[in-house]
Amino acid sequence: MRALTWASAERELRLSLALQPGVQTRLSVAIGSSLVVYPAAALPGVAKTHGAQLAILNREPTGFDRMADLVINAEIGDTLSASFPGLA
């Protein structure tokens, strides 16, 4: 059994609040992230677990690629410029 202290309860509450957008979204897009730094890296998995689609745009493969609905391994600037030419 784990002891619950005020500090740990506060950390858990903050983490729960931080992950809330992942629970409520229909699409999670990770751009330029290796998705290895937690707790932020948990957001795509949380979103996917709650029914969202997941798109990843990163130069290198990530550990989340196999669960993603769309994976693009390419240079981010080039890919976004080609996808949205009016914004470049």
C-alpha angles and dihedrals in degrees: 000000000000121000114236115216129180090252094051092045090051091049091050092049092050091048091049091051092046092053094047094094088057090056094050103042129097095200129033117193121191114193123183098352130123086206094224102112111089144242089023091050089061093067098082091049092047091050092048091048089055094052103269124138116243128216122183126194111182136137092235131038117267133208089252096057095098092057094045123104091213129022125183116182103193143102107301099217094049093045095049093044091052092045096047107026094167092061098052 
